[in-house]
Amino acid sequence: MKYDIKFPARKYQDKGVEKTFWTTHGNLWVDDLTKKMTIQLDSLPLKEFTGKLWVFELSEFAPKNQFGDGSSHDDDIQF
């Protein structure tokens, strides 16, 4: 089973309701047979990071990334 590792980056208002903007920083996998867990961190938040991250079950309705459109938004700068 796969989970998202997220961080509450900021609060915002949507139609008068306060909501949280979550950024995704990796995944946690749980092996169904052995129940062992594996974490892959792709990034770490910089703003007000206390070392605490949140883990959420994947939802079919959740956006594929923090941009909400499923695209990767990778930099095209060649090093």
HELIX and SHEET records of a PDB file:
SHEET    1   A 4 MET A  37  LEU A  41  0                                        
SHEET    2   A 4 VAL A  17  VAL A  30 -1                                        
SHEET    3   A 4 LYS A   2  ASP A  14 -1                                        
SHEET    4   A 4 TRP A  54  GLU A  57 -1                                        
END                                                                             
